[in-house]
Amino acid sequence: MADLIKEVVENVVQGVLKEILKKTTKKGATRRTKRQTRSSTTGRFTKKTTSKPAKKQVSRRRSATSRSRQRKS
């Protein structure tokens, strides 16, 4: 009887250890869902209008007055 209980306990422990140490397989990258805009009147989803392309960044040179102001302080 004791031998039977010991065998059952060993099988349970082995199964638990195997479950814990089992490597999880990745199923690929998950896709993020894009936010949708809703119509304020009907509450339904509306199609987004295409936005303007981003403006090119232009470096601005400091004016003479701002440079002199920096020198003073």
C-alpha positions as a Python dict, from the first residue, in 0.01 Angstrom:
ca = {
    (1, 'M'): (0, 0, 0),
    (2, 'A'): (280, 240, 96),
    (3, 'D'): (459, 151, -226),
    (4, 'L'): (149, 242, -430),
    (5, 'I'): (112, 582, -257),
    (6, 'K'): (484, 652, -310),
    (7, 'E'): (452, 574, -681),
    (8, 'V'): (146, 800, -721),
    (9, 'V'): (324, 1088, -543),
    (10, 'E'): (634, 1043, -759),
    (11, 'N'): (427, 1049, -1078),
    (12, 'V'): (247, 1366, -968),
    (13, 'V'): (574, 1538, -874),
    (14, 'Q'): (736, 1440, -1204),
    (15, 'G'): (436, 1567, -1398),
    (16, 'V'): (438, 1899, -1214),
    (17, 'L'): (812, 1945, -1263),
    (18, 'K'): (781, 1863, -1633),
    (19, 'E'): (501, 2119, -1664),
    (20, 'I'): (703, 2388, -1485),
    (21, 'L'): (1022, 2329, -1680),
    (22, 'K'): (847, 2298, -2016),
    (23, 'K'): (959, 2567, -2259),
    (24, 'T'): (685, 2788, -2388),
    (25, 'T'): (674, 2825, -2764),
    (26, 'K'): (621, 3167, -2914),
    (27, 'K'): (340, 3188, -3164),
    (28, 'G'): (486, 3486, -3351),
    (29, 'A'): (460, 3858, -3297),
    (30, 'T'): (121, 3990, -3196),
    (31, 'R'): (-23, 4268, -3407),
    (32, 'R'): (-126, 4589, -3242),
    (33, 'T'): (-473, 4709, -3318),
    (34, 'K'): (-498, 5059, -3460),
    (35, 'R'): (-726, 5307, -3289),
    (36, 'Q'): (-1040, 5400, -3475),
    (37, 'T'): (-1215, 5734, -3463),
    (38, 'R'): (-1586, 5747, -3395),
    (39, 'S'): (-1836, 5986, -3544),
    (40, 'S'): (-1964, 6235, -3286),
    (41, 'T'): (-2320, 6224, -3423),
    (42, 'T'): (-2380, 5855, -3497),
    (43, 'G'): (-2112, 5694, -3280),
    (44, 'R'): (-2004, 5464, -3560),
    (45, 'F'): (-1645, 5415, -3670),
    (46, 'T'): (-1538, 5654, -3945),
    (47, 'K'): (-1265, 5616, -4202),
    (48, 'K'): (-960, 5826, -4128),
    (49, 'T'): (-873, 6094, -4377),
    (50, 'T'): (-515, 6100, -4496),
    (51, 'S'): (-307, 6352, -4307),
    (52, 'K'): (-50, 6589, -4455),
    (53, 'P'): (307, 6465, -4471),
    (54, 'A'): (542, 6584, -4200),
    (55, 'K'): (722, 6909, -4267),
    (56, 'K'): (1094, 6901, -4324),
    (57, 'Q'): (1285, 7033, -4025),
    (58, 'V'): (1474, 7352, -4090),
    (59, 'S'): (1752, 7469, -3862),
    (60, 'R'): (1691, 7827, -3750),
    (61, 'R'): (1979, 8061, -3699),
    (62, 'R'): (1963, 8284, -3393),
    (63, 'S'): (1908, 8649, -3456),
    (64, 'A'): (2178, 8898, -3361),
    (65, 'T'): (1971, 9033, -3071),
    (66, 'S'): (1919, 8692, -2914),
    (67, 'R'): (2292, 8615, -2945),
    (68, 'S'): (2389, 8940, -2780),
    (69, 'R'): (2131, 8884, -2507),
    (70, 'Q'): (2288, 8544, -2433),
    (71, 'R'): (2637, 8700, -2415),
    (72, 'K'): (2524, 8953, -2153),
    (73, 'S'): (2372, 8703, -1912),
}
